[in-house]
Amino acid sequence: MRSARAHHDATLIPDIQLGWRANVQVYGTDKVWNQMQRGGIAVARCTIERLMRHLGLRGVRRG
């Protein structure tokens, strides 16, 4: 049996990947989090950060 956190993570991962890919793979944690908030998905920014790091997703750095 999976923990509640693992179950919640599994439901969030497709949304994170979709949001990241839909924006030409340049969005970082903050912008993906903002996009999810606008879409009505209430989730902590640190959760998005942890899952993006786990998936190997990164935003583009300027400079």
PDB file of N, CA, C and O in Angstrom:
ATOM      1  N   MET A   1       0.838  -1.179   0.000  1.00  0.00           N
ATOM      2  CA  MET A   1       0.000   0.000   0.000  1.00  0.00           C
ATOM      3  C   MET A   1       0.883   1.241   0.000  1.00  0.00           C
ATOM      4  O   MET A   1       1.846   1.338   0.760  1.00  0.00           O
ATOM      5  N   ARG A   2       0.533   2.191  -0.871  1.00  0.00           N
ATOM      6  CA  ARG A   2       1.330   3.410  -0.976  1.00  0.00           C
ATOM      7  C   ARG A   2       0.884   4.431   0.060  1.00  0.00           C
ATOM      8  O   ARG A   2      -0.262   4.427   0.510  1.00  0.00           O
ATOM      9  N   SER A   3       1.812   5.300   0.427  1.00  0.00           N
ATOM     10  CA  SER A   3       1.490   6.360   1.372  1.00  0.00           C
ATOM     11  C   SER A   3       0.619   7.425   0.691  1.00  0.00           C
ATOM     12  O   SER A   3       0.508   7.465  -0.534  1.00  0.00           O
ATOM     13  N   ALA A   4       0.019   8.266   1.497  1.00  0.00           N
ATOM     14  CA  ALA A   4      -0.823   9.340   0.959  1.00  0.00           C
ATOM     15  C   ALA A   4       0.017  10.295   0.116  1.00  0.00           C
ATOM     16  O   ALA A   4      -0.446  10.801  -0.906  1.00  0.00           O
ATOM     17  N   ARG A   5       1.253  10.537   0.548  1.00  0.00           N
ATOM     18  CA  ARG A   5       2.129  11.432  -0.204  1.00  0.00           C
ATOM     19  C   ARG A   5       2.452  10.850  -1.581  1.00  0.00           C
ATOM     20  O   ARG A   5       2.417  11.561  -2.586  1.00  0.00           O
ATOM     21  N   ALA A   6       2.760   9.569  -1.620  1.00  0.00           N
ATOM     22  CA  ALA A   6       3.076   8.930  -2.903  1.00  0.00           C
ATOM     23  C   ALA A   6       1.865   8.947  -3.832  1.00  0.00           C
ATOM     24  O   ALA A   6       2.010   9.158  -5.036  1.00  0.00           O
ATOM     25  N   HIS A   7       0.697   8.730  -3.291  1.00  0.00           N
ATOM     26  CA  HIS A   7      -0.518   8.764  -4.096  1.00  0.00           C
ATOM     27  C   HIS A   7      -0.762  10.179  -4.640  1.00  0.00           C
ATOM     28  O   HIS A   7      -1.087  10.348  -5.815  1.00  0.00           O
ATOM     29  N   HIS A   8      -0.602  11.190  -3.782  1.00  0.00           N
ATOM     30  CA  HIS A   8      -0.792  12.582  -4.199  1.00  0.00           C
ATOM     31  C   HIS A   8       0.244  12.973  -5.258  1.00  0.00           C
ATOM     32  O   HIS A   8      -0.085  13.637  -6.241  1.00  0.00           O
ATOM     33  N   ASP A   9       1.485  12.560  -5.050  1.00  0.00           N
ATOM     34  CA  ASP A   9       2.549  12.839  -6.023  1.00  0.00           C
ATOM     35  C   ASP A   9       2.209  12.241  -7.384  1.00  0.00           C
ATOM     36  O   ASP A   9       2.411  12.876  -8.420  1.00  0.00           O
ATOM     37  N   ALA A  10       1.693  11.016  -7.372  1.00  0.00           N
ATOM     38  CA  ALA A  10       1.360  10.341  -8.625  1.00  0.00           C
ATOM     39  C   ALA A  10       0.266  11.084  -9.396  1.00  0.00           C
ATOM     40  O   ALA A  10       0.242  11.051 -10.627  1.00  0.00           O
ATOM     41  N   THR A  11      -0.630  11.751  -8.680  1.00  0.00           N
ATOM     42  CA  THR A  11      -1.675  12.513  -9.370  1.00  0.00           C
ATOM     43  C   THR A  11      -1.154  13.851  -9.872  1.00  0.00           C
ATOM     44  O   THR A  11      -1.699  14.403 -10.828  1.00  0.00           O
ATOM     45  N   LEU A  12      -0.112  14.380  -9.247  1.00  0.00           N
ATOM     46  CA  LEU A  12       0.431  15.688  -9.642  1.00  0.00           C
ATOM     47  C   LEU A  12       1.426  15.598 -10.797  1.00  0.00           C
ATOM     48  O   LEU A  12       1.529  16.532 -11.594  1.00  0.00           O
ATOM     49  N   ILE A  13       2.147  14.507 -10.898  1.00  0.00           N
ATOM     50  CA  ILE A  13       3.224  14.382 -11.887  1.00  0.00           C
ATOM     51  C   ILE A  13       2.745  14.642 -13.316  1.00  0.00           C
ATOM     52  O   ILE A  13       3.407  15.396 -14.030  1.00  0.00           O
ATOM     53  N   PRO A  14       1.636  14.063 -13.769  1.00  0.00           N
ATOM     54  CA  PRO A  14       1.203  14.356 -15.148  1.00  0.00           C
ATOM     55  C   PRO A  14       0.883  15.838 -15.370  1.00  0.00           C
ATOM     56  O   PRO A  14       1.156  16.373 -16.445  1.00  0.00           O
ATOM     57  N   ASP A  15       0.310  16.503 -14.367  1.00  0.00           N
ATOM     58  CA  ASP A  15       0.008  17.931 -14.495  1.00  0.00           C
ATOM     59  C   ASP A  15       1.284  18.761 -14.579  1.00  0.00           C
ATOM     60  O   ASP A  15       1.354  19.721 -15.347  1.00  0.00           O
ATOM     61  N   ILE A  16       2.277  18.399 -13.802  1.00  0.00           N
ATOM     62  CA  ILE A  16       3.561  19.116 -13.825  1.00  0.00           C
ATOM     63  C   ILE A  16       4.224  18.938 -15.188  1.00  0.00           C
ATOM     64  O   ILE A  16       4.689  19.908 -15.785  1.00  0.00           O
ATOM     65  N   GLN A  17       4.268  17.713 -15.676  1.00  0.00           N
ATOM     66  CA  GLN A  17       4.890  17.447 -16.969  1.00  0.00           C
ATOM     67  C   GLN A  17       4.154  18.161 -18.093  1.00  0.00           C
ATOM     68  O   GLN A  17       4.783  18.712 -18.996  1.00  0.00           O
ATOM     69  N   LEU A  18       2.843  18.156 -18.044  1.00  0.00           N
ATOM     70  CA  LEU A  18       2.050  18.834 -19.062  1.00  0.00           C
ATOM     71  C   LEU A  18       2.320  20.338 -19.054  1.00  0.00           C
ATOM     72  O   LEU A  18       2.527  20.938 -20.109  1.00  0.00           O
ATOM     73  N   GLY A  19       2.319  20.942 -17.876  1.00  0.00           N
ATOM     74  CA  GLY A  19       2.577  22.376 -17.766  1.00  0.00           C
ATOM     75  C   GLY A  19       3.974  22.748 -18.226  1.00  0.00           C
ATOM     76  O   GLY A  19       4.166  23.788 -18.856  1.00  0.00           O
ATOM     77  N   TRP A  20       4.944  21.911 -17.919  1.00  0.00           N
ATOM     78  CA  TRP A  20       6.328  22.188 -18.308  1.00  0.00           C
ATOM     79  C   TRP A  20       6.495  22.060 -19.827  1.00  0.00           C
ATOM     80  O   TRP A  20       7.137  22.901 -20.457  1.00  0.00           O
ATOM     81  N   ARG A  21       5.916  21.005 -20.412  1.00  0.00           N
ATOM     82  CA  ARG A  21       6.030  20.796 -21.863  1.00  0.00           C
ATOM     83  C   ARG A  21       5.228  21.809 -22.654  1.00  0.00           C
ATOM     84  O   ARG A  21       5.648  22.223 -23.735  1.00  0.00           O
ATOM     85  N   ALA A  22       4.085  22.214 -22.136  1.00  0.00           N
ATOM     86  CA  ALA A  22       3.221  23.161 -22.851  1.00  0.00           C
ATOM     87  C   ALA A  22       3.881  24.526 -22.998  1.00  0.00           C
ATOM     88  O   ALA A  22       3.499  25.314 -23.864  1.00  0.00           O
ATOM     89  N   ASN A  23       4.859  24.804 -22.166  1.00  0.00           N
ATOM     90  CA  ASN A  23       5.539  26.090 -22.204  1.00  0.00           C
ATOM     91  C   ASN A  23       6.968  25.953 -22.690  1.00  0.00           C
ATOM     92  O   ASN A  23       7.887  26.575 -22.157  1.00  0.00           O
ATOM     93  N   VAL A  24       7.135  25.141 -23.696  1.00  0.00           N
ATOM     94  CA  VAL A  24       8.392  24.961 -24.432  1.00  0.00           C
ATOM     95  C   VAL A  24       9.544  24.561 -23.504  1.00  0.00           C
ATOM     96  O   VAL A  24      10.704  24.868 -23.776  1.00  0.00           O
ATOM     97  N   GLN A  25       9.216  23.885 -22.427  1.00  0.00           N
ATOM     98  CA  GLN A  25      10.197  23.354 -21.478  1.00  0.00           C
ATOM     99  C   GLN A  25      11.126  24.415 -20.905  1.00  0.00           C
ATOM    100  O   GLN A  25      12.286  24.135 -20.601  1.00  0.00           O
ATOM    101  N   VAL A  26      10.613  25.633 -20.758  1.00  0.00           N
ATOM    102  CA  VAL A  26      11.437  26.700 -20.193  1.00  0.00           C
ATOM    103  C   VAL A  26      10.965  27.130 -18.807  1.00  0.00           C
ATOM    104  O   VAL A  26      11.684  27.853 -18.118  1.00  0.00           O
ATOM    105  N   TYR A  27       9.789  26.708 -18.385  1.00  0.00           N
ATOM    106  CA  TYR A  27       9.258  27.119 -17.090  1.00  0.00           C
ATOM    107  C   TYR A  27       9.979  26.397 -15.959  1.00  0.00           C
ATOM    108  O   TYR A  27      10.211  25.189 -16.013  1.00  0.00           O
ATOM    109  N   GLY A  28      10.324  27.166 -14.941  1.00  0.00           N
ATOM    110  CA  GLY A  28      10.908  26.607 -13.735  1.00  0.00           C
ATOM    111  C   GLY A  28       9.824  26.352 -12.699  1.00  0.00           C
ATOM    112  O   GLY A  28       8.631  26.404 -12.998  1.00  0.00           O
ATOM    113  N   THR A  29      10.258  26.079 -11.486  1.00  0.00           N
ATOM    114  CA  THR A  29       9.344  25.739 -10.400  1.00  0.00           C
ATOM    115  C   THR A  29       8.289  26.807 -10.167  1.00  0.00           C
ATOM    116  O   THR A  29       7.101  26.497 -10.087  1.00  0.00           O
ATOM    117  N   ASP A  30       8.707  28.054 -10.058  1.00  0.00           N
ATOM    118  CA  ASP A  30       7.769  29.128  -9.734  1.00  0.00           C
ATOM    119  C   ASP A  30       6.679  29.289 -10.778  1.00  0.00           C
ATOM    120  O   ASP A  30       5.505  29.444 -10.440  1.00  0.00           O
ATOM    121  N   LYS A  31       7.062  29.252 -12.038  1.00  0.00           N
ATOM    122  CA  LYS A  31       6.067  29.455 -13.092  1.00  0.00           C
ATOM    123  C   LYS A  31       5.151  28.243 -13.241  1.00  0.00           C
ATOM    124  O   LYS A  31       3.962  28.406 -13.513  1.00  0.00           O
ATOM    125  N   VAL A  32       5.673  27.046 -13.069  1.00  0.00           N
ATOM    126  CA  VAL A  32       4.820  25.862 -13.111  1.00  0.00           C
ATOM    127  C   VAL A  32       3.837  25.919 -11.945  1.00  0.00           C
ATOM    128  O   VAL A  32       2.655  25.618 -12.110  1.00  0.00           O
ATOM    129  N   TRP A  33       4.327  26.307 -10.764  1.00  0.00           N
ATOM    130  CA  TRP A  33       3.466  26.432  -9.584  1.00  0.00           C
ATOM    131  C   TRP A  33       2.372  27.481  -9.814  1.00  0.00           C
ATOM    132  O   TRP A  33       1.206  27.238  -9.504  1.00  0.00           O
ATOM    133  N   ASN A  34       2.745  28.638 -10.353  1.00  0.00           N
ATOM    134  CA  ASN A  34       1.752  29.678 -10.647  1.00  0.00           C
ATOM    135  C   ASN A  34       0.714  29.193 -11.655  1.00  0.00           C
ATOM    136  O   ASN A  34      -0.477  29.463 -11.504  1.00  0.00           O
ATOM    137  N   GLN A  35       1.160  28.491 -12.660  1.00  0.00           N
ATOM    138  CA  GLN A  35       0.255  27.967 -13.671  1.00  0.00           C
ATOM    139  C   GLN A  35      -0.728  26.978 -13.047  1.00  0.00           C
ATOM    140  O   GLN A  35      -1.912  26.987 -13.386  1.00  0.00           O
ATOM    141  N   MET A  36      -0.254  26.136 -12.151  1.00  0.00           N
ATOM    142  CA  MET A  36      -1.140  25.167 -11.508  1.00  0.00           C
ATOM    143  C   MET A  36      -2.140  25.867 -10.586  1.00  0.00           C
ATOM    144  O   MET A  36      -3.298  25.458 -10.500  1.00  0.00           O
ATOM    145  N   GLN A  37      -1.698  26.912  -9.906  1.00  0.00           N
ATOM    146  CA  GLN A  37      -2.603  27.675  -9.054  1.00  0.00           C
ATOM    147  C   GLN A  37      -3.719  28.301  -9.880  1.00  0.00           C
ATOM    148  O   GLN A  37      -4.884  28.271  -9.485  1.00  0.00           O
ATOM    149  N   ARG A  38      -3.356  28.870 -11.032  1.00  0.00           N
ATOM    150  CA  ARG A  38      -4.364  29.456 -11.923  1.00  0.00           C
ATOM    151  C   ARG A  38      -5.326  28.400 -12.447  1.00  0.00           C
ATOM    152  O   ARG A  38      -6.494  28.691 -12.704  1.00  0.00           O
ATOM    153  N   GLY A  39      -4.837  27.175 -12.604  1.00  0.00           N
ATOM    154  CA  GLY A  39      -5.668  26.080 -13.088  1.00  0.00           C
ATOM    155  C   GLY A  39      -6.527  25.444 -12.004  1.00  0.00           C
ATOM    156  O   GLY A  39      -7.274  24.502 -12.272  1.00  0.00           O
ATOM    157  N   GLY A  40      -6.423  25.956 -10.782  1.00  0.00           N
ATOM    158  CA  GLY A  40      -7.248  25.448  -9.693  1.00  0.00           C
ATOM    159  C   GLY A  40      -6.668  24.254  -8.952  1.00  0.00           C
ATOM    160  O   GLY A  40      -7.381  23.580  -8.209  1.00  0.00           O
ATOM    161  N   ILE A  41      -5.380  23.986  -9.147  1.00  0.00           N
ATOM    162  CA  ILE A  41      -4.730  22.876  -8.449  1.00  0.00           C
ATOM    163  C   ILE A  41      -3.937  23.462  -7.282  1.00  0.00           C
ATOM    164  O   ILE A  41      -2.897  24.092  -7.476  1.00  0.00           O
ATOM    165  N   ALA A  42      -4.439  23.246  -6.082  1.00  0.00           N
ATOM    166  CA  ALA A  42      -3.794  23.794  -4.881  1.00  0.00           C
ATOM    167  C   ALA A  42      -2.695  22.835  -4.428  1.00  0.00           C
ATOM    168  O   ALA A  42      -2.965  21.713  -3.998  1.00  0.00           O
ATOM    169  N   VAL A  43      -1.469  23.295  -4.532  1.00  0.00           N
ATOM    170  CA  VAL A  43      -0.318  22.479  -4.145  1.00  0.00           C
ATOM    171  C   VAL A  43       0.796  23.416  -3.685  1.00  0.00           C
ATOM    172  O   VAL A  43       0.910  24.540  -4.173  1.00  0.00           O
ATOM    173  N   ALA A  44       1.607  22.953  -2.755  1.00  0.00           N
ATOM    174  CA  ALA A  44       2.707  23.765  -2.233  1.00  0.00           C
ATOM    175  C   ALA A  44       3.817  23.891  -3.281  1.00  0.00           C
ATOM    176  O   ALA A  44       4.072  22.961  -4.047  1.00  0.00           O
ATOM    177  N   ARG A  45       4.467  25.047  -3.302  1.00  0.00           N
ATOM    178  CA  ARG A  45       5.553  25.269  -4.251  1.00  0.00           C
ATOM    179  C   ARG A  45       6.701  24.294  -4.006  1.00  0.00           C
ATOM    180  O   ARG A  45       7.332  23.831  -4.956  1.00  0.00           O
ATOM    181  N   CYS A  46       6.977  23.978  -2.736  1.00  0.00           N
ATOM    182  CA  CYS A  46       8.077  23.048  -2.437  1.00  0.00           C
ATOM    183  C   CYS A  46       7.780  21.647  -2.965  1.00  0.00           C
ATOM    184  O   CYS A  46       8.704  20.902  -3.290  1.00  0.00           O
ATOM    185  N   THR A  47       6.513  21.284  -3.054  1.00  0.00           N
ATOM    186  CA  THR A  47       6.134  19.993  -3.621  1.00  0.00           C
ATOM    187  C   THR A  47       6.441  19.972  -5.110  1.00  0.00           C
ATOM    188  O   THR A  47       6.962  18.986  -5.632  1.00  0.00           O
ATOM    189  N   ILE A  48       6.112  21.071  -5.795  1.00  0.00           N
ATOM    190  CA  ILE A  48       6.419  21.178  -7.222  1.00  0.00           C
ATOM    191  C   ILE A  48       7.930  21.099  -7.425  1.00  0.00           C
ATOM    192  O   ILE A  48       8.410  20.412  -8.326  1.00  0.00           O
ATOM    193  N   GLU A  49       8.667  21.805  -6.583  1.00  0.00           N
ATOM    194  CA  GLU A  49      10.124  21.803  -6.680  1.00  0.00           C
ATOM    195  C   GLU A  49      10.683  20.389  -6.492  1.00  0.00           C
ATOM    196  O   GLU A  49      11.548  19.963  -7.257  1.00  0.00           O
ATOM    197  N   ARG A  50      10.203  19.672  -5.500  1.00  0.00           N
ATOM    198  CA  ARG A  50      10.672  18.313  -5.223  1.00  0.00           C
ATOM    199  C   ARG A  50      10.361  17.371  -6.381  1.00  0.00           C
ATOM    200  O   ARG A  50      11.207  16.578  -6.792  1.00  0.00           O
ATOM    201  N   LEU A  51       9.148  17.465  -6.900  1.00  0.00           N
ATOM    202  CA  LEU A  51       8.759  16.564  -7.988  1.00  0.00           C
ATOM    203  C   LEU A  51       9.481  16.899  -9.295  1.00  0.00           C
ATOM    204  O   LEU A  51       9.851  15.995 -10.044  1.00  0.00           O
ATOM    205  N   MET A  52       9.683  18.181  -9.572  1.00  0.00           N
ATOM    206  CA  MET A  52      10.424  18.552 -10.788  1.00  0.00           C
ATOM    207  C   MET A  52      11.865  18.070 -10.693  1.00  0.00           C
ATOM    208  O   MET A  52      12.431  17.606 -11.683  1.00  0.00           O
ATOM    209  N   ARG A  53      12.455  18.175  -9.522  1.00  0.00           N
ATOM    210  CA  ARG A  53      13.826  17.681  -9.336  1.00  0.00           C
ATOM    211  C   ARG A  53      13.863  16.165  -9.526  1.00  0.00           C
ATOM    212  O   ARG A  53      14.783  15.640 -10.153  1.00  0.00           O
ATOM    213  N   HIS A  54      12.861  15.458  -8.985  1.00  0.00           N
ATOM    214  CA  HIS A  54      12.764  14.009  -9.124  1.00  0.00           C
ATOM    215  C   HIS A  54      12.627  13.599 -10.599  1.00  0.00           C
ATOM    216  O   HIS A  54      13.200  12.596 -11.025  1.00  0.00           O
ATOM    217  N   LEU A  55      11.865  14.383 -11.371  1.00  0.00           N
ATOM    218  CA  LEU A  55      11.628  14.078 -12.782  1.00  0.00           C
ATOM    219  C   LEU A  55      12.749  14.571 -13.688  1.00  0.00           C
ATOM    220  O   LEU A  55      12.788  14.227 -14.869  1.00  0.00           O
ATOM    221  N   GLY A  56      13.662  15.374 -13.143  1.00  0.00           N
ATOM    222  CA  GLY A  56      14.758  15.913 -13.945  1.00  0.00           C
ATOM    223  C   GLY A  56      14.337  17.084 -14.817  1.00  0.00           C
ATOM    224  O   GLY A  56      14.979  17.371 -15.827  1.00  0.00           O
ATOM    225  N   LEU A  57      13.252  17.769 -14.428  1.00  0.00           N
ATOM    226  CA  LEU A  57      12.761  18.915 -15.199  1.00  0.00           C
ATOM    227  C   LEU A  57      13.362  20.197 -14.643  1.00  0.00           C
ATOM    228  O   LEU A  57      13.412  20.391 -13.429  1.00  0.00           O
ATOM    229  N   ARG A  58      13.815  21.065 -15.530  1.00  0.00           N
ATOM    230  CA  ARG A  58      14.408  22.338 -15.120  1.00  0.00           C
ATOM    231  C   ARG A  58      13.932  23.444 -16.035  1.00  0.00           C
ATOM    232  O   ARG A  58      13.640  23.221 -17.210  1.00  0.00           O
ATOM    233  N   GLY A  59      13.862  24.623 -15.486  1.00  0.00           N
ATOM    234  CA  GLY A  59      13.583  25.786 -16.301  1.00  0.00           C
ATOM    235  C   GLY A  59      14.868  26.309 -16.910  1.00  0.00           C
ATOM    236  O   GLY A  59      15.961  25.885 -16.534  1.00  0.00           O
ATOM    237  N   VAL A  60      14.737  27.220 -17.839  1.00  0.00           N
ATOM    238  CA  VAL A  60      15.913  27.811 -18.482  1.00  0.00           C
ATOM    239  C   VAL A  60      16.413  28.963 -17.614  1.00  0.00           C
ATOM    240  O   VAL A  60      15.628  29.772 -17.120  1.00  0.00           O
ATOM    241  N   ARG A  61      17.718  29.021 -17.441  1.00  0.00           N
ATOM    242  CA  ARG A  61      18.330  30.108 -16.671  1.00  0.00           C
ATOM    243  C   ARG A  61      18.795  31.192 -17.625  1.00  0.00           C
ATOM    244  O   ARG A  61      19.349  30.924 -18.691  1.00  0.00           O
ATOM    245  N   ARG A  62      18.553  32.411 -17.211  1.00  0.00           N
ATOM    246  CA  ARG A  62      19.019  33.537 -18.023  1.00  0.00           C
ATOM    247  C   ARG A  62      20.382  33.984 -17.520  1.00  0.00           C
ATOM    248  O   ARG A  62      20.761  33.754 -16.371  1.00  0.00           O
ATOM    249  N   GLY A  63      21.101  34.630 -18.426  1.00  0.00           N
ATOM    250  CA  GLY A  63      22.345  35.245 -17.987  1.00  0.00           C
ATOM    251  C   GLY A  63      23.526  34.575 -18.409  1.00  0.00           C
ATOM    252  O   GLY A  63      24.632  35.013 -18.091  1.00  0.00           O
TER     253      GLY A  63
END
